[in-house]
Amino acid sequence: MGKISAGRNVFMYPMPVTLLGTLVDGKPNFMALGWITRVNANPPTIGCGVGRNHYTVRGIEENQTFSINVPSAEMMDITDYCGLISGKSVNKAALFDVYYGELATAPMITECPLSLECQLQTVVENPTNNFYIGEIIATYTEERYLTEGNPDIRKINPLLLTMPDNRYWTVGDYAGDAWSAGKRLRIK
């Protein structure tokens, strides 16, 4: 059986579902966002692709800060809602308990198991989206989401997104240890 084309609009599976936080005109705003990735290890940076037509863009560019909040799968409905409406017309921050960290201009969501507070470093302009790269200044969680001092993906229970079918998923079974599982295949 040979390979067939799946089209051009297929993305890497899966993408984490997050809530991107900013202050717009001094008010907290959150939008659902799946287009994020780690960019660098030291300093730790994260990148996110945001359509230039989104209300949130103004807040990132005004304050040079943003947050990435990781909702649990139990927050699917409220997270999806934040992707359906604009902060121009609805105060989405009223849906959450909002807090601030070191930067004081990157609103975060208490209900989310993990939040990353970011200082904007670079903006890459693309035809329809801007790719914002931010240094992670601080991360926030609760003890109940940690195992041996590290965030535990099973305890966080994040939402995942697949495209172009636009479906939400949860994390599956543990498969093995990174930078270890392949050692048995080394050629001597």
Biotite code that builds the C-alpha atoms (Angstrom):
import biotite.structure as struc

atoms = struc.array([
    struc.Atom([0.000, 0.000, 0.000], chain_id="A", res_id=1, res_name="MET", atom_name="CA", element="C"),
    struc.Atom([1.524, 3.323, -1.050], chain_id="A", res_id=2, res_name="GLY", atom_name="CA", element="C"),
    struc.Atom([1.351, 6.788, 0.410], chain_id="A", res_id=3, res_name="LYS", atom_name="CA", element="C"),
    struc.Atom([-1.468, 9.097, -0.708], chain_id="A", res_id=4, res_name="ILE", atom_name="CA", element="C"),
    struc.Atom([-1.810, 12.851, -0.406], chain_id="A", res_id=5, res_name="SER", atom_name="CA", element="C"),
    struc.Atom([-3.656, 14.095, 2.690], chain_id="A", res_id=6, res_name="ALA", atom_name="CA", element="C"),
    struc.Atom([-3.773, 17.665, 1.356], chain_id="A", res_id=7, res_name="GLY", atom_name="CA", element="C"),
    struc.Atom([-1.937, 20.788, 2.455], chain_id="A", res_id=8, res_name="ARG", atom_name="CA", element="C"),
    struc.Atom([-4.056, 21.749, 5.471], chain_id="A", res_id=9, res_name="ASN", atom_name="CA", element="C"),
    struc.Atom([-2.930, 18.932, 7.783], chain_id="A", res_id=10, res_name="VAL", atom_name="CA", element="C"),
    struc.Atom([-0.906, 19.836, 10.854], chain_id="A", res_id=11, res_name="PHE", atom_name="CA", element="C"),
    struc.Atom([1.263, 17.935, 13.273], chain_id="A", res_id=12, res_name="MET", atom_name="CA", element="C"),
    struc.Atom([-0.839, 15.826, 15.610], chain_id="A", res_id=13, res_name="TYR", atom_name="CA", element="C"),
    struc.Atom([-1.825, 16.751, 18.281], chain_id="A", res_id=14, res_name="PRO", atom_name="CA", element="C"),
    struc.Atom([-1.679, 20.384, 19.327], chain_id="A", res_id=15, res_name="MET", atom_name="CA", element="C"),
    struc.Atom([-2.153, 21.471, 22.940], chain_id="A", res_id=16, res_name="PRO", atom_name="CA", element="C"),
    struc.Atom([-5.248, 23.554, 23.614], chain_id="A", res_id=17, res_name="VAL", atom_name="CA", element="C"),
    struc.Atom([-4.514, 26.640, 25.684], chain_id="A", res_id=18, res_name="THR", atom_name="CA", element="C"),
    struc.Atom([-6.025, 29.930, 26.741], chain_id="A", res_id=19, res_name="LEU", atom_name="CA", element="C"),
    struc.Atom([-3.859, 32.888, 25.734], chain_id="A", res_id=20, res_name="LEU", atom_name="CA", element="C"),
    struc.Atom([-4.131, 35.773, 28.196], chain_id="A", res_id=21, res_name="GLY", atom_name="CA", element="C"),
    struc.Atom([-3.452, 39.475, 27.622], chain_id="A", res_id=22, res_name="THR", atom_name="CA", element="C"),
    struc.Atom([-4.529, 42.858, 28.895], chain_id="A", res_id=23, res_name="LEU", atom_name="CA", element="C"),
    struc.Atom([-6.389, 44.851, 26.241], chain_id="A", res_id=24, res_name="VAL", atom_name="CA", element="C"),
    struc.Atom([-7.081, 48.468, 27.154], chain_id="A", res_id=25, res_name="ASP", atom_name="CA", element="C"),
    struc.Atom([-6.229, 47.556, 30.760], chain_id="A", res_id=26, res_name="GLY", atom_name="CA", element="C"),
    struc.Atom([-8.743, 44.673, 30.930], chain_id="A", res_id=27, res_name="LYS", atom_name="CA", element="C"),
    struc.Atom([-7.894, 40.940, 31.007], chain_id="A", res_id=28, res_name="PRO", atom_name="CA", element="C"),
    struc.Atom([-8.845, 38.940, 27.920], chain_id="A", res_id=29, res_name="ASN", atom_name="CA", element="C"),
    struc.Atom([-8.468, 35.266, 27.006], chain_id="A", res_id=30, res_name="PHE", atom_name="CA", element="C"),
    struc.Atom([-8.697, 33.445, 23.691], chain_id="A", res_id=31, res_name="MET", atom_name="CA", element="C"),
    struc.Atom([-8.535, 29.732, 22.883], chain_id="A", res_id=32, res_name="ALA", atom_name="CA", element="C"),
    struc.Atom([-5.286, 28.877, 21.132], chain_id="A", res_id=33, res_name="LEU", atom_name="CA", element="C"),
    struc.Atom([-3.880, 25.620, 19.777], chain_id="A", res_id=34, res_name="GLY", atom_name="CA", element="C"),
    struc.Atom([-0.956, 26.881, 17.724], chain_id="A", res_id=35, res_name="TRP", atom_name="CA", element="C"),
    struc.Atom([1.849, 26.886, 20.293], chain_id="A", res_id=36, res_name="ILE", atom_name="CA", element="C"),
    struc.Atom([5.292, 25.308, 20.519], chain_id="A", res_id=37, res_name="THR", atom_name="CA", element="C"),
    struc.Atom([8.464, 25.340, 22.570], chain_id="A", res_id=38, res_name="ARG", atom_name="CA", element="C"),
    struc.Atom([11.098, 27.471, 20.823], chain_id="A", res_id=39, res_name="VAL", atom_name="CA", element="C"),
    struc.Atom([14.206, 27.437, 23.033], chain_id="A", res_id=40, res_name="ASN", atom_name="CA", element="C"),
    struc.Atom([15.458, 25.769, 26.226], chain_id="A", res_id=41, res_name="ALA", atom_name="CA", element="C"),
    struc.Atom([17.667, 28.422, 27.820], chain_id="A", res_id=42, res_name="ASN", atom_name="CA", element="C"),
    struc.Atom([16.227, 30.936, 28.175], chain_id="A", res_id=43, res_name="PRO", atom_name="CA", element="C"),
    struc.Atom([12.945, 29.017, 28.002], chain_id="A", res_id=44, res_name="PRO", atom_name="CA", element="C"),
    struc.Atom([10.780, 30.435, 25.225], chain_id="A", res_id=45, res_name="THR", atom_name="CA", element="C"),
    struc.Atom([7.464, 29.539, 23.717], chain_id="A", res_id=46, res_name="ILE", atom_name="CA", element="C"),
    struc.Atom([5.932, 30.565, 20.413], chain_id="A", res_id=47, res_name="GLY", atom_name="CA", element="C"),
    struc.Atom([2.301, 31.010, 19.463], chain_id="A", res_id=48, res_name="CYS", atom_name="CA", element="C"),
    struc.Atom([0.615, 31.716, 16.153], chain_id="A", res_id=49, res_name="GLY", atom_name="CA", element="C"),
    struc.Atom([-2.252, 34.193, 16.432], chain_id="A", res_id=50, res_name="VAL", atom_name="CA", element="C"),
    struc.Atom([-4.405, 35.503, 13.607], chain_id="A", res_id=51, res_name="GLY", atom_name="CA", element="C"),
    struc.Atom([-3.819, 39.229, 13.187], chain_id="A", res_id=52, res_name="ARG", atom_name="CA", element="C"),
    struc.Atom([-7.563, 39.891, 13.182], chain_id="A", res_id=53, res_name="ASN", atom_name="CA", element="C"),
    struc.Atom([-7.932, 38.731, 16.816], chain_id="A", res_id=54, res_name="HIS", atom_name="CA", element="C"),
    struc.Atom([-8.664, 41.279, 19.542], chain_id="A", res_id=55, res_name="TYR", atom_name="CA", element="C"),
    struc.Atom([-5.923, 39.644, 21.664], chain_id="A", res_id=56, res_name="THR", atom_name="CA", element="C"),
    struc.Atom([-3.166, 40.802, 19.290], chain_id="A", res_id=57, res_name="VAL", atom_name="CA", element="C"),
    struc.Atom([-3.597, 44.388, 20.451], chain_id="A", res_id=58, res_name="ARG", atom_name="CA", element="C"),
    struc.Atom([-2.970, 43.362, 24.064], chain_id="A", res_id=59, res_name="GLY", atom_name="CA", element="C"),
    struc.Atom([0.188, 41.408, 23.290], chain_id="A", res_id=60, res_name="ILE", atom_name="CA", element="C"),
    struc.Atom([1.619, 44.303, 21.325], chain_id="A", res_id=61, res_name="GLU", atom_name="CA", element="C"),
    struc.Atom([0.522, 46.993, 23.830], chain_id="A", res_id=62, res_name="GLU", atom_name="CA", element="C"),
    struc.Atom([2.012, 45.298, 26.896], chain_id="A", res_id=63, res_name="ASN", atom_name="CA", element="C"),
    struc.Atom([4.747, 43.104, 25.365], chain_id="A", res_id=64, res_name="GLN", atom_name="CA", element="C"),
    struc.Atom([3.509, 40.296, 27.642], chain_id="A", res_id=65, res_name="THR", atom_name="CA", element="C"),
    struc.Atom([1.097, 37.361, 27.501], chain_id="A", res_id=66, res_name="PHE", atom_name="CA", element="C"),
    struc.Atom([0.230, 34.186, 29.352], chain_id="A", res_id=67, res_name="SER", atom_name="CA", element="C"),
    struc.Atom([-0.336, 30.622, 28.207], chain_id="A", res_id=68, res_name="ILE", atom_name="CA", element="C"),
    struc.Atom([-2.867, 28.836, 30.406], chain_id="A", res_id=69, res_name="ASN", atom_name="CA", element="C"),
    struc.Atom([-3.316, 25.068, 30.100], chain_id="A", res_id=70, res_name="VAL", atom_name="CA", element="C"),
    struc.Atom([-6.920, 24.066, 30.815], chain_id="A", res_id=71, res_name="PRO", atom_name="CA", element="C"),
    struc.Atom([-7.841, 20.554, 31.864], chain_id="A", res_id=72, res_name="SER", atom_name="CA", element="C"),
    struc.Atom([-10.153, 18.415, 29.735], chain_id="A", res_id=73, res_name="ALA", atom_name="CA", element="C"),
    struc.Atom([-12.896, 19.207, 32.254], chain_id="A", res_id=74, res_name="GLU", atom_name="CA", element="C"),
    struc.Atom([-12.679, 22.814, 31.043], chain_id="A", res_id=75, res_name="MET", atom_name="CA", element="C"),
    struc.Atom([-13.439, 21.887, 27.404], chain_id="A", res_id=76, res_name="MET", atom_name="CA", element="C"),
    struc.Atom([-16.763, 23.758, 27.101], chain_id="A", res_id=77, res_name="ASP", atom_name="CA", element="C"),
    struc.Atom([-15.542, 27.026, 28.626], chain_id="A", res_id=78, res_name="ILE", atom_name="CA", element="C"),
    struc.Atom([-12.280, 26.834, 26.642], chain_id="A", res_id=79, res_name="THR", atom_name="CA", element="C"),
    struc.Atom([-14.133, 26.257, 23.377], chain_id="A", res_id=80, res_name="ASP", atom_name="CA", element="C"),
    struc.Atom([-16.485, 29.140, 24.202], chain_id="A", res_id=81, res_name="TYR", atom_name="CA", element="C"),
    struc.Atom([-13.452, 31.421, 24.524], chain_id="A", res_id=82, res_name="CYS", atom_name="CA", element="C"),
    struc.Atom([-12.591, 30.508, 20.929], chain_id="A", res_id=83, res_name="GLY", atom_name="CA", element="C"),
    struc.Atom([-16.086, 31.213, 19.629], chain_id="A", res_id=84, res_name="LEU", atom_name="CA", element="C"),
    struc.Atom([-16.509, 34.811, 20.773], chain_id="A", res_id=85, res_name="ILE", atom_name="CA", element="C"),
    struc.Atom([-14.397, 37.960, 20.724], chain_id="A", res_id=86, res_name="SER", atom_name="CA", element="C"),
    struc.Atom([-13.271, 39.889, 23.769], chain_id="A", res_id=87, res_name="GLY", atom_name="CA", element="C"),
    struc.Atom([-14.450, 42.992, 21.901], chain_id="A", res_id=88, res_name="LYS", atom_name="CA", element="C"),
    struc.Atom([-18.046, 42.036, 22.649], chain_id="A", res_id=89, res_name="SER", atom_name="CA", element="C"),
    struc.Atom([-17.859, 39.748, 25.724], chain_id="A", res_id=90, res_name="VAL", atom_name="CA", element="C"),
    struc.Atom([-15.849, 40.014, 28.931], chain_id="A", res_id=91, res_name="ASN", atom_name="CA", element="C"),
    struc.Atom([-14.418, 36.468, 28.892], chain_id="A", res_id=92, res_name="LYS", atom_name="CA", element="C"),
    struc.Atom([-12.308, 37.198, 31.980], chain_id="A", res_id=93, res_name="ALA", atom_name="CA", element="C"),
    struc.Atom([-15.551, 37.187, 34.007], chain_id="A", res_id=94, res_name="ALA", atom_name="CA", element="C"),
    struc.Atom([-15.684, 33.415, 33.386], chain_id="A", res_id=95, res_name="LEU", atom_name="CA", element="C"),
    struc.Atom([-12.526, 32.841, 35.460], chain_id="A", res_id=96, res_name="PHE", atom_name="CA", element="C"),
    struc.Atom([-10.719, 33.712, 38.654], chain_id="A", res_id=97, res_name="ASP", atom_name="CA", element="C"),
    struc.Atom([-7.921, 35.889, 37.216], chain_id="A", res_id=98, res_name="VAL", atom_name="CA", element="C"),
    struc.Atom([-4.535, 36.439, 38.869], chain_id="A", res_id=99, res_name="TYR", atom_name="CA", element="C"),
    struc.Atom([-1.217, 38.094, 37.987], chain_id="A", res_id=100, res_name="TYR", atom_name="CA", element="C"),
    struc.Atom([2.399, 37.118, 38.555], chain_id="A", res_id=101, res_name="GLY", atom_name="CA", element="C"),
    struc.Atom([5.740, 38.881, 38.310], chain_id="A", res_id=102, res_name="GLU", atom_name="CA", element="C"),
    struc.Atom([4.984, 40.857, 35.152], chain_id="A", res_id=103, res_name="LEU", atom_name="CA", element="C"),
    struc.Atom([1.627, 42.215, 36.401], chain_id="A", res_id=104, res_name="ALA", atom_name="CA", element="C"),
    struc.Atom([0.377, 42.599, 32.781], chain_id="A", res_id=105, res_name="THR", atom_name="CA", element="C"),
    struc.Atom([-0.140, 38.958, 31.761], chain_id="A", res_id=106, res_name="ALA", atom_name="CA", element="C"),
    struc.Atom([-3.452, 37.776, 33.243], chain_id="A", res_id=107, res_name="PRO", atom_name="CA", element="C"),
    struc.Atom([-3.636, 34.098, 34.196], chain_id="A", res_id=108, res_name="MET", atom_name="CA", element="C"),
    struc.Atom([-6.460, 31.720, 35.104], chain_id="A", res_id=109, res_name="ILE", atom_name="CA", element="C"),
    struc.Atom([-6.603, 30.132, 38.567], chain_id="A", res_id=110, res_name="THR", atom_name="CA", element="C"),
    struc.Atom([-8.764, 27.235, 37.324], chain_id="A", res_id=111, res_name="GLU", atom_name="CA", element="C"),
    struc.Atom([-6.094, 26.141, 34.802], chain_id="A", res_id=112, res_name="CYS", atom_name="CA", element="C"),
    struc.Atom([-3.689, 23.514, 36.169], chain_id="A", res_id=113, res_name="PRO", atom_name="CA", element="C"),
    struc.Atom([-0.670, 25.222, 34.579], chain_id="A", res_id=114, res_name="LEU", atom_name="CA", element="C"),
    struc.Atom([0.042, 28.825, 33.551], chain_id="A", res_id=115, res_name="SER", atom_name="CA", element="C"),
    struc.Atom([3.111, 30.307, 31.885], chain_id="A", res_id=116, res_name="LEU", atom_name="CA", element="C"),
    struc.Atom([3.866, 34.016, 32.224], chain_id="A", res_id=117, res_name="GLU", atom_name="CA", element="C"),
    struc.Atom([5.736, 35.356, 29.178], chain_id="A", res_id=118, res_name="CYS", atom_name="CA", element="C"),
    struc.Atom([7.654, 38.454, 28.127], chain_id="A", res_id=119, res_name="GLN", atom_name="CA", element="C"),
    struc.Atom([7.437, 39.106, 24.372], chain_id="A", res_id=120, res_name="LEU", atom_name="CA", element="C"),
    struc.Atom([10.805, 38.763, 22.589], chain_id="A", res_id=121, res_name="GLN", atom_name="CA", element="C"),
    struc.Atom([10.090, 38.563, 18.876], chain_id="A", res_id=122, res_name="THR", atom_name="CA", element="C"),
    struc.Atom([7.220, 38.885, 16.423], chain_id="A", res_id=123, res_name="VAL", atom_name="CA", element="C"),
    struc.Atom([7.384, 37.062, 13.090], chain_id="A", res_id=124, res_name="VAL", atom_name="CA", element="C"),
    struc.Atom([4.807, 38.370, 10.627], chain_id="A", res_id=125, res_name="GLU", atom_name="CA", element="C"),
    struc.Atom([3.220, 35.778, 8.337], chain_id="A", res_id=126, res_name="ASN", atom_name="CA", element="C"),
    struc.Atom([0.533, 36.346, 5.679], chain_id="A", res_id=127, res_name="PRO", atom_name="CA", element="C"),
    struc.Atom([-2.425, 35.944, 8.088], chain_id="A", res_id=128, res_name="THR", atom_name="CA", element="C"),
    struc.Atom([-0.901, 35.258, 11.511], chain_id="A", res_id=129, res_name="ASN", atom_name="CA", element="C"),
    struc.Atom([1.765, 36.713, 13.732], chain_id="A", res_id=130, res_name="ASN", atom_name="CA", element="C"),
    struc.Atom([4.073, 34.259, 15.493], chain_id="A", res_id=131, res_name="PHE", atom_name="CA", element="C"),
    struc.Atom([4.807, 35.645, 18.952], chain_id="A", res_id=132, res_name="TYR", atom_name="CA", element="C"),
    struc.Atom([7.881, 34.319, 20.732], chain_id="A", res_id=133, res_name="ILE", atom_name="CA", element="C"),
    struc.Atom([7.993, 34.980, 24.444], chain_id="A", res_id=134, res_name="GLY", atom_name="CA", element="C"),
    struc.Atom([10.433, 34.173, 27.202], chain_id="A", res_id=135, res_name="GLU", atom_name="CA", element="C"),
    struc.Atom([8.805, 32.208, 29.995], chain_id="A", res_id=136, res_name="ILE", atom_name="CA", element="C"),
    struc.Atom([9.400, 34.389, 33.063], chain_id="A", res_id=137, res_name="ILE", atom_name="CA", element="C"),
    struc.Atom([7.536, 32.164, 35.535], chain_id="A", res_id=138, res_name="ALA", atom_name="CA", element="C"),
    struc.Atom([5.220, 29.158, 35.639], chain_id="A", res_id=139, res_name="THR", atom_name="CA", element="C"),
    struc.Atom([2.425, 28.537, 38.121], chain_id="A", res_id=140, res_name="TYR", atom_name="CA", element="C"),
    struc.Atom([0.683, 25.338, 39.188], chain_id="A", res_id=141, res_name="THR", atom_name="CA", element="C"),
    struc.Atom([-0.487, 23.562, 42.337], chain_id="A", res_id=142, res_name="GLU", atom_name="CA", element="C"),
    struc.Atom([1.115, 20.718, 44.252], chain_id="A", res_id=143, res_name="GLU", atom_name="CA", element="C"),
    struc.Atom([-1.710, 18.369, 43.191], chain_id="A", res_id=144, res_name="ARG", atom_name="CA", element="C"),
    struc.Atom([-0.571, 18.640, 39.539], chain_id="A", res_id=145, res_name="TYR", atom_name="CA", element="C"),
    struc.Atom([3.027, 17.628, 40.277], chain_id="A", res_id=146, res_name="LEU", atom_name="CA", element="C"),
    struc.Atom([4.795, 14.288, 40.542], chain_id="A", res_id=147, res_name="THR", atom_name="CA", element="C"),
    struc.Atom([8.303, 14.363, 41.971], chain_id="A", res_id=148, res_name="GLU", atom_name="CA", element="C"),
    struc.Atom([8.334, 18.142, 41.558], chain_id="A", res_id=149, res_name="GLY", atom_name="CA", element="C"),
    struc.Atom([7.423, 18.127, 37.842], chain_id="A", res_id=150, res_name="ASN", atom_name="CA", element="C"),
    struc.Atom([4.109, 18.861, 36.114], chain_id="A", res_id=151, res_name="PRO", atom_name="CA", element="C"),
    struc.Atom([2.345, 15.532, 35.548], chain_id="A", res_id=152, res_name="ASP", atom_name="CA", element="C"),
    struc.Atom([0.464, 15.287, 32.245], chain_id="A", res_id=153, res_name="ILE", atom_name="CA", element="C"),
    struc.Atom([-1.989, 12.736, 33.661], chain_id="A", res_id=154, res_name="ARG", atom_name="CA", element="C"),
    struc.Atom([-2.868, 14.963, 36.616], chain_id="A", res_id=155, res_name="LYS", atom_name="CA", element="C"),
    struc.Atom([-3.158, 18.074, 34.432], chain_id="A", res_id=156, res_name="ILE", atom_name="CA", element="C"),
    struc.Atom([-5.276, 16.145, 31.888], chain_id="A", res_id=157, res_name="ASN", atom_name="CA", element="C"),
    struc.Atom([-4.835, 18.712, 29.090], chain_id="A", res_id=158, res_name="PRO", atom_name="CA", element="C"),
    struc.Atom([-6.991, 19.047, 26.019], chain_id="A", res_id=159, res_name="LEU", atom_name="CA", element="C"),
    struc.Atom([-5.442, 18.290, 22.642], chain_id="A", res_id=160, res_name="LEU", atom_name="CA", element="C"),
    struc.Atom([-6.612, 19.485, 19.230], chain_id="A", res_id=161, res_name="LEU", atom_name="CA", element="C"),
    struc.Atom([-6.412, 17.820, 15.839], chain_id="A", res_id=162, res_name="THR", atom_name="CA", element="C"),
    struc.Atom([-6.858, 19.667, 12.567], chain_id="A", res_id=163, res_name="MET", atom_name="CA", element="C"),
    struc.Atom([-8.348, 19.817, 9.969], chain_id="A", res_id=164, res_name="PRO", atom_name="CA", element="C"),
    struc.Atom([-11.052, 17.687, 11.644], chain_id="A", res_id=165, res_name="ASP", atom_name="CA", element="C"),
    struc.Atom([-11.248, 20.194, 14.562], chain_id="A", res_id=166, res_name="ASN", atom_name="CA", element="C"),
    struc.Atom([-11.651, 17.658, 17.362], chain_id="A", res_id=167, res_name="ARG", atom_name="CA", element="C"),
    struc.Atom([-10.611, 17.658, 21.004], chain_id="A", res_id=168, res_name="TYR", atom_name="CA", element="C"),
    struc.Atom([-8.819, 14.710, 22.586], chain_id="A", res_id=169, res_name="TRP", atom_name="CA", element="C"),
    struc.Atom([-7.192, 13.757, 25.860], chain_id="A", res_id=170, res_name="THR", atom_name="CA", element="C"),
    struc.Atom([-3.804, 12.183, 26.596], chain_id="A", res_id=171, res_name="VAL", atom_name="CA", element="C"),
    struc.Atom([-3.479, 8.433, 26.073], chain_id="A", res_id=172, res_name="GLY", atom_name="CA", element="C"),
    struc.Atom([-1.296, 5.841, 27.731], chain_id="A", res_id=173, res_name="ASP", atom_name="CA", element="C"),
    struc.Atom([2.327, 6.240, 28.773], chain_id="A", res_id=174, res_name="TYR", atom_name="CA", element="C"),
    struc.Atom([4.474, 4.784, 25.968], chain_id="A", res_id=175, res_name="ALA", atom_name="CA", element="C"),
    struc.Atom([8.087, 5.022, 27.172], chain_id="A", res_id=176, res_name="GLY", atom_name="CA", element="C"),
    struc.Atom([10.933, 7.285, 28.251], chain_id="A", res_id=177, res_name="ASP", atom_name="CA", element="C"),
    struc.Atom([12.366, 9.910, 25.878], chain_id="A", res_id=178, res_name="ALA", atom_name="CA", element="C"),
    struc.Atom([16.091, 9.789, 25.175], chain_id="A", res_id=179, res_name="TRP", atom_name="CA", element="C"),
    struc.Atom([16.079, 6.239, 26.513], chain_id="A", res_id=180, res_name="SER", atom_name="CA", element="C"),
    struc.Atom([13.669, 3.970, 24.624], chain_id="A", res_id=181, res_name="ALA", atom_name="CA", element="C"),
    struc.Atom([15.851, 3.887, 21.512], chain_id="A", res_id=182, res_name="GLY", atom_name="CA", element="C"),
    struc.Atom([19.082, 3.012, 23.305], chain_id="A", res_id=183, res_name="LYS", atom_name="CA", element="C"),
    struc.Atom([18.488, -0.697, 22.786], chain_id="A", res_id=184, res_name="ARG", atom_name="CA", element="C"),
    struc.Atom([18.721, -0.147, 19.029], chain_id="A", res_id=185, res_name="LEU", atom_name="CA", element="C"),
    struc.Atom([22.196, 1.393, 19.043], chain_id="A", res_id=186, res_name="ARG", atom_name="CA", element="C"),
    struc.Atom([24.585, -0.171, 16.567], chain_id="A", res_id=187, res_name="ILE", atom_name="CA", element="C"),
    struc.Atom([27.832, -1.196, 18.205], chain_id="A", res_id=188, res_name="LYS", atom_name="CA", element="C"),
])
